[in-house]
């Protein structure tokens, strides 16, 4: 598994863009190819979940969506995905009321290129673990957290960690977002 200090290597995934529910809307495609070079100058929050159309996964996605504006204020792009394809992402958005017009990217890593590069494939189930990577604008991984398939993560904690990383200062235990540094 890649860890803090490692570089994000070349990858290509296809993502459903924020705000789209259909493959084409107003003459624009809902899909965008995302690579390691996408979003120059931005932090990337790359989070994986096992499968679309499941039960724990949408609870995490919805919580990330609630915090999307705060991530954006910190020059961070949210990229959530699984090994299901981009069409499944849109179908899930249409099917699940809380994912309707989702406000951040949902990527399909169908070939497992990014899942395997980062080393987050569950060996038994063959799907991505609930892994989160905070990647700085230079494509260096600054944070990694991984949960098993059954336990959802805390998007608020990911925001707190991003906020601390961006201070470039020492941050005490349980430092609140925007709190004092040491």
C-alpha positions, -999 to +999 in steps of 0.1 A: +000+000+000+012+035-008+017+057+022+026+092+033+054+106+012+048+084-018+040+100-051+008+093-070+018+076-102+001+078-136-034+065-137-066+071-157-102+067-145-135+079-159-156+100-136-192+112-135-189+150-131-205+169-103-242+178-108-249+153-135-275+124-134-276+115-171-249+107-196-255+140-214-272+171-201-276+204-220-253+191-247-225+183-223-212+149-214-215+138-178-181+120-180-146+133-176-113+114-178-093+120-146-056+114-144-028+122-119-024+155-139-060+166-134-067+195-111-033+213-111-026+233-080-053+215-061-053+190-032-071+158-040-092+138-016-094+104-032-118+080-014-127+045-023-158+025-013-165-012-022-196-011-044-223+011-057-259+003-048-250-008-013-258+003+022-228+018+040-213+035+009-240+061+004-238+072+040-202+081+034-208+098+000-236+119+014-214+131+043-186+140+019-212+159-002-224+179+029-188+190+034-180+196-003-180+234+000-155+233+029-132+210+009-135+234-020-127+264+002-094+246+010-086+241-027-094+204-025-112+183-051-133+154-039-130+122-059-150+092-047-150+059-065-152+021-067-145-005-094-181+000-108-182+019-141-192+055-147-227+046-160-234+028-127-224+060-109-251+079-128-277+052-124-271+052-086-274+090-086-308+087-103-319+059-080-308+072-046-325+104-036-295+115-014-271+111-044-292+131-068-270+156-087-241+147-065-218+177-060-185+160-065-168+135-088-176+098-087-151+078-106-151+043-120-119+024-117-131-005-138-096-019-145-085-014-109-056+007-120-058+032-091-071+007-066-041-016-073-015+012-075-026+024-041-028-011-027-064-010-014-080-040-030-096-064-005-080-098-011-111-119-005-139-097-019-118-082-048-133-048-043-117-016-029-115-012+008-128+020+024-096+039+019-089+077+018-059+094+005-052+131+009-028+141-019-011+175-021-008+197-052+026+181-060+009+146-060+025+136-028+004+115-004+000+134+029-025+111+046-038+076+043-067+059+062-082+025+055-113+008+070-125-027+065-156-033+043-181-030+071-172+002+088-177+037+073-152+065+076-157+100+090-155+126+062-154+153+089-122+138+102-107+139+067-116+176+065-100+182+099-068+164+088-067+184+055-071+216+075-042+206+097-020+196+069-025+229+052-013+249+082+022+234+077+025+237+115+024+212+144-012+204+152-022+189+186-044+159+191-081+167+185-073+201+170-106+216+158-108+228+122-093+263+122-079+257+157-047+268+172-014+252+162+016+245+184 
